Amino acid sequence: MSGRQDLLRTLPAIDRILREESMQDLAQQLPQDILSQAVQELIASLRQEILNTGESIPPERLHPSSLAAVAAAHCRKFLQPSLRKVINATGTLLHTNLGRAPLSLQSIEAINDVAVGYSNLEFELDSGKRGERFSHVESLLQQLTGAEAALVVNNNSGAVLLALAALGKGREAIVSRGELVEIGGAFRIPEVMEAGGVILREVGSSNRTHLRDYQQAITAETAILLKVHTSNYRIVGFTKEVTARELLPVAREHDLILMEDLGSGLLLDLSGYGLEREPTVPEVVKAGVDVITFSGDKLLGGPQAGLIVGRADLIKKIRKHPLARALRIDKLTLAALESTLRLYLQPEQALRELPVLKMFSADPEEQKQRCQRLYERLKAESLAAEIALIEDVSRVGGGAMPLTELTDWAVEINPSGKRTAELAKRLRAFTPAVVVRVQNDRLLVNLRAVFAEEEAVLTQILITILKKEG
């Protein structure tokens, strides 16, 4: 033990490290207690290392300037935003990990307008009385979907949870086994139902469910026939599902609520742009579904939000549930959602102004030309990599349209004798960070989700990192 004690005495004093220039520079930007804590934690880790191994630590690691540099690097993280801009060169348009749908300029302006001061969030300017925040988008949703009423909350999982809790707590909801999806982050429909106090009644099999399965499962405890649109996966082959339109007569006969979670809600039919045919919200409303839930930040192209539309009496009941306040949408998201929905009043404007819709409808030949320019620019440099222009596909992402592949192009980078994963990591370390796709030990740079104003920056970052590799 005495040997370890001798080794522990080699650790420099905390105040000695704090006097180093790198720490003193930070003292003008950060409180002293943050700097002290960083050094204390560093010394504690070294002490534990000695106790665990019984071995000495190299002198160069123990020099006060070296330890100060390590502590300073840790402290500088407090001075930099953790949430920051990323250039998405993956070819996945609604990339869940990269924030899904980028917002339109109109949405950004709307956020700024309500963020810099006060707003009429819950205030009726005409009457001077208290108002409801969801009223700012309800009439728009009624107009765009044909629904009698609407409500918005902070995400679609919350929308499903709230609707189930308000309409079916303590009673049964019948769902096809093939629709018991996991909606991301390990949140599963059965668990959402359980949290809402609804009793799950599974019918059918994973690949085939018939109308009679629903009919035979109905009891006096049944409250809801629930359809969950499997937008994040597909079962192919020997399959059968019952549509909401087919379920409607059964729901009416037994006085049940027909509810459908569309997941990625579409207000426009985008099948003409190479996307697979998905039911639009107006079509589902017209079919007679009582309550419909969908996302704001997927195919809609807006901010994260959960939208609920349907029968006025049911929406009123949902609105009054205590969870509605816990899940309510904030003013900045509401401003962005309202501006997004207004664009849909003129479909051509939505296709022109919403970034995600523009990406969906991008001309493959124009995408090839963009990649061609990047390819030629990189080839003109002396880079430590093989550069090629290749055919590629883009994907919708965000748990939507899993089978859809959009014809596209990409620039393939094969770094000479270097580790591709390490190169990708260095790209992510830039400001702005660049995220590419790693495939077959190659870097693929797909430009469909890269904005035109980002191309020059992206090109320069690629040149810089590839030259550095050389």
C-alpha positions in Angstrom: 0.0 0.0 0.0 2.9 2.3 0.7 3.9 2.0 -2.9 0.6 3.3 -4.1 0.7 6.1 -1.5 4.1 7.2 -3.0 2.5 7.2 -6.4 -0.4 9.3 -5.2 2.0 11.9 -4.0 3.2 12.5 -7.5 -0.2 14.0 -8.4 0.1 17.8 -8.7 -2.0 20.1 -6.4 -5.2 21.3 -7.9 -4.3 25.0 -7.3 -1.1 24.4 -9.2 -3.0 23.3 -12.3 -5.5 26.1 -12.0 -2.6 28.6 -12.2 -1.6 27.3 -15.7 -2.2 29.7 -18.6 -4.8 27.6 -20.3 -7.0 27.6 -17.2 -6.3 31.3 -16.5 -7.5 32.2 -19.9 -10.8 30.5 -19.2 -11.2 32.2 -15.9 -12.5 35.3 -17.8 -15.3 33.2 -19.4 -16.3 30.7 -16.8 -16.9 30.7 -13.1 -14.1 29.5 -10.9 -16.1 26.6 -9.4 -16.6 25.1 -12.9 -12.8 25.2 -13.5 -12.0 23.8 -10.1 -14.5 21.0 -10.4 -13.0 20.0 -13.8 -9.5 19.8 -12.3 -10.8 17.9 -9.2 -12.5 15.3 -11.4 -9.4 14.9 -13.5 -7.2 14.4 -10.4 -9.8 12.0 -8.9 -9.7 9.9 -12.1 -5.9 9.7 -12.0 -5.9 8.8 -8.3 -8.4 5.9 -9.1 -6.2 4.8 -12.0 -3.2 4.5 -9.6 -5.3 2.7 -7.0 -6.6 0.2 -9.6 -3.3 -0.6 -11.3 -0.6 0.1 -8.7 1.4 1.5 -11.6 3.0 5.0 -12.0 1.6 7.4 -14.5 4.0 8.8 -17.2 5.5 12.2 -16.1 4.3 13.9 -19.3 0.7 13.1 -18.4 1.2 14.5 -14.9 2.8 17.8 -15.9 0.5 20.6 -14.7 0.4 22.1 -18.2 -0.7 18.8 -19.7 -3.4 18.3 -17.0 -4.5 21.9 -17.5 -4.9 21.4 -21.2 -7.1 18.3 -20.6 -9.3 20.2 -18.0 -9.5 23.2 -20.2 -10.7 21.2 -23.2 -13.5 19.8 -21.0 -14.5 23.2 -19.8 -14.6 24.7 -23.3 -17.6 22.5 -24.0 -19.6 24.8 -21.8 -18.8 27.7 -24.1 -20.0 25.9 -27.3 -23.6 25.0 -28.1 -24.2 21.2 -28.0 -27.2 21.5 -30.4 -25.8 23.0 -33.6 -26.0 23.1 -37.3 -25.3 19.9 -39.4 -25.0 19.5 -43.1 -27.0 16.4 -44.0 -25.2 14.7 -46.8 -26.6 11.2 -46.0 -29.4 11.1 -48.6 -32.0 10.5 -45.9 -34.3 13.4 -46.0 -36.3 13.1 -42.8 -33.3 12.0 -40.7 -34.7 11.5 -37.2 -31.2 11.9 -35.6 -30.6 15.1 -37.5 -33.9 16.8 -36.6 -36.2 15.5 -39.3 -37.9 18.2 -41.4 -36.0 21.5 -41.9 -38.3 24.5 -41.5 -39.3 26.9 -44.2 -38.2 30.5 -44.2 -41.7 31.5 -43.3 -41.6 29.3 -40.3 -38.3 30.8 -39.1 -39.6 34.3 -39.5 -42.8 33.4 -37.6 -40.7 31.9 -34.7 -38.6 35.1 -34.6 -41.7 37.3 -34.5 -43.2 35.6 -31.4 -39.8 34.9 -29.7 -38.5 38.4 -29.4 -41.4 39.8 -27.4 -45.0 39.0 -26.3 -47.7 37.3 -28.3 -51.4 36.6 -28.2 -50.7 32.9 -27.4 -53.7 32.5 -25.1 -55.3 35.9 -25.5 -58.2 36.9 -27.8 -57.4 40.3 -29.3 -61.0 41.0 -30.3 -62.6 40.3 -26.9 -59.7 41.0 -24.7 -60.4 37.7 -22.9 -58.3 34.6 -22.3 -58.0 32.3 -25.4 -56.9 28.8 -26.3 -53.4 28.3 -27.9 -54.6 25.6 -30.3 -57.1 28.0 -31.8 -54.4 29.6 -33.9 -54.2 26.5 -36.1 -57.6 24.8 -35.6 -59.4 26.7 -38.4 -56.4 26.0 -40.8 -56.6 22.3 -40.0 -60.4 22.2 -40.4 -59.9 23.9 -43.8 -57.1 21.6 -45.0 -58.4 18.3 -43.7 -62.2 18.7 -43.8 -62.4 17.7 -40.1 -64.9 19.2 -37.7 -62.4 20.1 -35.1 -58.6 19.9 -34.3 -56.1 20.0 -31.5 -52.3 20.0 -31.4 -49.9 18.7 -28.8 -46.1 18.4 -28.7 -45.6 15.2 -30.6 -47.6 12.4 -32.2 -46.8 9.8 -29.5 -48.4 12.3 -27.1 -51.4 12.8 -29.5 -52.0 9.0 -29.5 -51.6 8.7 -25.7 -53.9 11.7 -25.1 -56.6 10.5 -27.5 -56.6 7.0 -26.1 -56.6 8.2 -22.5 -59.5 10.6 -23.1 -61.7 8.3 -25.1 -60.9 4.8 -23.9 -59.5 4.7 -20.4 -60.6 1.6 -18.5 -62.1 0.1 -21.6 -60.8 -2.0 -24.6 -59.3 -0.9 -27.9 -59.1 -3.5 -30.6 -55.9 -3.5 -32.8 -54.6 -5.8 -35.4 -51.4 -7.6 -34.4 -49.8 -6.5 -37.6 -50.2 -2.9 -36.4 -48.6 -3.1 -33.0 -45.7 -1.1 -34.1 -42.7 0.3 -32.3 -42.6 4.0 -33.2 -39.0 4.8 -32.3 -37.1 5.1 -29.1 -38.5 1.8 -28.0 -42.0 3.4 -27.7 -44.5 0.7 -28.6 -48.2 1.0 -29.3 -49.1 -1.5 -26.5 -47.1 0.5 -24.0 -48.7 3.8 -25.1 -52.1 2.1 -24.7 -51.1 0.9 -21.2 -50.0 4.3 -20.2 -53.3 5.7 -21.4 -55.2 3.2 -19.2 -56.6 1.4 -22.3 -56.9 -2.4 -22.4 -55.3 -3.8 -25.5 -57.3 -6.4 -27.5 -55.2 -8.0 -30.2 -56.8 -9.6 -33.2 -55.6 -11.4 -36.3 -52.0 -12.4 -36.9 -48.9 -10.5 -37.7 -49.4 -10.7 -41.5 -53.2 -11.3 -42.0 -56.2 -9.7 -40.2 -59.8 -10.1 -41.4 -62.9 -8.0 -40.7 -64.4 -10.9 -38.9 -61.5 -10.8 -36.4 -62.6 -7.3 -35.3 -66.3 -8.3 -35.3 -65.7 -11.4 -33.1 -63.6 -9.4 -30.6 -66.1 -6.7 -29.8 -67.6 -6.9 -26.3 -69.4 -4.6 -23.9 -66.0 -3.3 -22.8 -64.9 -2.2 -26.3 -64.6 1.5 -26.8 -62.3 2.0 -29.8 -61.4 0.3 -33.1 -57.8 1.4 -33.5 -56.0 1.5 -36.9 -52.2 2.2 -36.8 -50.7 3.0 -40.2 -47.5 1.0 -40.5 -45.5 3.9 -42.0 -42.2 2.7 -40.6 -42.2 -0.8 -41.9 -44.0 -3.1 -44.4 -45.0 -6.7 -44.3 -45.0 -8.1 -47.9 -46.1 -11.4 -49.3 -49.1 -13.3 -48.0 -50.8 -10.4 -46.2 -54.3 -9.0 -45.5 -55.4 -6.0 -43.6 -58.7 -4.3 -42.9 -59.0 -0.7 -44.0 -60.6 2.0 -42.0 -63.3 2.3 -44.6 -64.1 -1.4 -44.1 -64.2 -0.9 -40.3 -66.5 2.1 -40.4 -69.8 0.1 -40.7 -68.7 -2.1 -37.8 -67.9 0.9 -35.6 -71.2 2.5 -36.4 -73.2 -0.7 -35.8 -71.7 -1.1 -32.3 -71.4 2.7 -31.5 -67.6 2.5 -31.3 -65.0 5.1 -32.0 -62.9 4.5 -35.1 -59.4 6.0 -34.6 -56.4 5.9 -36.9 -52.9 6.9 -36.2 -51.4 7.9 -39.6 -47.9 8.5 -38.2 -46.5 10.6 -41.0 -49.4 12.7 -42.0 -49.7 13.8 -45.6 -51.9 16.7 -46.7 -51.0 16.3 -50.4 -50.6 13.2 -52.6 -46.9 13.0 -53.4 -47.0 9.8 -55.4 -46.4 11.8 -58.6 -42.8 12.5 -57.3 -41.8 8.9 -57.0 -43.0 8.4 -53.5 -45.2 5.4 -52.6 -48.9 6.1 -52.4 -49.9 7.0 -48.8 -53.4 7.9 -47.5 -53.7 11.6 -47.0 -55.3 13.1 -44.0 -58.2 14.6 -46.0 -58.9 11.2 -47.5 -59.0 9.5 -44.1 -61.3 12.3 -42.8 -63.6 11.9 -45.8 -63.7 8.1 -45.2 -65.4 8.8 -41.9 -62.7 8.0 -39.4 -63.7 9.7 -36.1 -60.2 10.6 -34.7 -57.0 10.9 -36.7 -53.5 11.6 -35.3 -50.3 12.4 -37.3 -46.9 14.1 -37.0 -46.0 17.7 -37.8 -42.3 17.1 -38.5 -42.3 14.3 -41.0 -44.1 14.3 -44.4 -45.9 17.5 -43.4 -42.6 19.3 -43.4 -43.1 21.4 -40.2 -42.0 21.4 -36.6 -42.3 18.5 -34.1 -46.0 18.4 -33.2 -48.8 15.9 -32.7 -52.0 16.8 -34.6 -55.4 15.4 -33.8 -58.4 16.0 -36.1 -61.9 14.5 -36.2 -65.4 14.7 -34.8 -66.1 17.9 -32.8 -67.6 16.0 -29.8 -64.6 13.7 -29.5 -62.0 16.5 -29.9 -63.8 18.5 -27.2 -63.5 15.5 -24.9 -59.8 15.1 -25.7 -59.2 18.8 -25.2 -60.6 18.7 -21.7 -58.4 15.8 -20.5 -55.8 16.7 -17.9 -53.0 15.3 -20.1 -53.8 17.9 -22.8 -52.1 20.6 -20.6 -49.1 18.4 -19.9 -48.6 17.7 -23.6 -49.4 21.2 -24.8 -47.5 22.8 -27.7 -45.2 25.7 -27.0 -45.5 29.1 -28.7 -42.4 28.8 -31.0 -43.6 25.4 -32.3 -47.1 26.7 -32.7 -45.8 29.7 -34.7 -43.8 27.4 -37.0 -46.8 25.0 -37.4 -49.2 27.8 -38.3 -46.9 29.2 -41.0 -46.4 25.7 -42.4 -50.1 25.0 -42.6 -50.8 28.3 -44.3 -48.4 27.3 -47.1 -50.7 24.3 -47.8 -53.6 26.6 -48.6 -52.0 26.8 -52.0 -50.4 23.4 -52.7 -48.1 24.8 -55.4 -46.7 27.2 -52.8 -46.2 24.4 -50.3 -44.2 22.4 -52.9 -42.1 25.4 -53.7 -41.5 26.7 -50.1 -41.3 23.7 -47.8 -37.7 22.3 -47.9 -38.8 18.6 -47.5 -41.3 18.8 -50.3 -38.8 20.5 -52.6 -36.3 17.6 -51.8 -39.0 15.0 -52.6 -39.8 16.7 -55.9 -36.1 17.4 -56.9 -35.3 16.5 -60.6 -32.9 13.5 -60.7 -31.0 15.1 -63.6 -30.5 18.3 -61.6 -29.2 16.2 -58.7 -26.8 14.5 -61.0 -25.5 17.9 -62.2 -25.0 19.1 -58.6 -23.0 15.9 -57.8 -21.1 16.3 -61.1 -19.9 19.8 -60.0 -18.8 18.5 -56.6 -17.0 15.6 -58.3 -15.1 17.9 -60.7 -14.2 20.3 -57.9 -12.7 17.5 -55.8 -11.0 15.9 -58.8 -9.3 19.2 -59.5 -7.6 19.1 -56.1 -4.6 16.9 -55.1 -6.4 14.8 -52.6 -5.5 11.6 -50.8 -8.5 9.8 -52.0 -10.2 8.2 -55.1 -13.2 10.2 -56.2 -16.1 8.8 -58.2 -19.6 9.9 -59.4 -22.0 7.1 -58.8 -25.7 6.3 -59.0 -27.4 6.3 -55.6 -30.8 6.4 -54.0 -32.3 8.8 -51.4 -34.7 7.7 -48.7 -37.5 9.4 -47.0 -36.5 8.5 -43.5 -38.2 9.5 -40.2 -40.0 6.2 -40.0 -41.9 7.0 -43.2 -42.2 5.1 -46.5 -39.6 2.4 -45.8 -39.8 0.9 -49.3 -39.4 4.2 -51.2 -36.1 4.8 -52.9 -35.7 8.0 -54.9 -33.4 7.8 -57.9 -30.3 9.9 -57.1 -26.6 10.4 -57.4 -23.7 10.7 -55.0 -20.0 11.4 -54.9 -18.0 8.4 -53.6 -14.8 9.0 -51.7 -12.3 6.2 -51.1 -9.6 7.6 -48.8 -6.1 6.3 -49.7 -5.0 3.9 -47.1 -7.0 5.7 -44.4 -9.7 4.6 -42.1 -13.1 5.7 -43.5 -14.7 5.8 -40.1 -12.0 8.1 -38.8 -12.5 10.4 -41.8 -16.3 10.5 -41.1 -15.6 11.4 -37.5 -13.4 14.3 -38.5 -16.1 15.6 -40.8 -18.5 15.5 -37.9 -16.0 17.6 -35.8 -16.1 20.5 -38.2 -18.3 23.7 -37.8 -20.7 23.2 -39.3 -20.6 19.5 -38.8 -20.9 17.3 -41.9 -22.7 13.9 -41.7 -22.2 11.5 -44.7 -23.0 7.9 -45.3 -20.4 5.2 -44.8 -21.0 2.3 -47.1 -18.6 -0.5 -48.1 -15.8 1.3 -46.5 -16.4 4.4 -48.7 -17.8 7.8 -47.9 -20.9 8.6 -49.9 -21.9 12.3 -50.2 -25.5 12.7 -51.3 -26.6 16.2 -52.0 -30.4 15.9 -52.1 -30.8 17.1 -48.5 -27.9 19.6 -48.8 -29.1 23.2 -49.3 -27.7 25.1 -52.3 -26.1 27.7 -49.9 -24.3 24.9 -48.1 -22.6 23.4 -51.2 -19.6 25.7 -51.2 -19.0 25.2 -47.5 -19.4 21.4 -47.8 -16.9 21.4 -50.8 -14.3 23.3 -48.9 -14.6 21.1 -45.8 -14.2 18.0 -47.9 -11.1 19.4 -49.6 -9.6 20.5 -46.2 -10.1 17.2 -44.5 -8.9 15.1 -47.5 -5.8 17.3 -47.9 -5.1 17.0 -44.2 -5.3 13.2 -44.6 -2.6 13.4 -47.2 
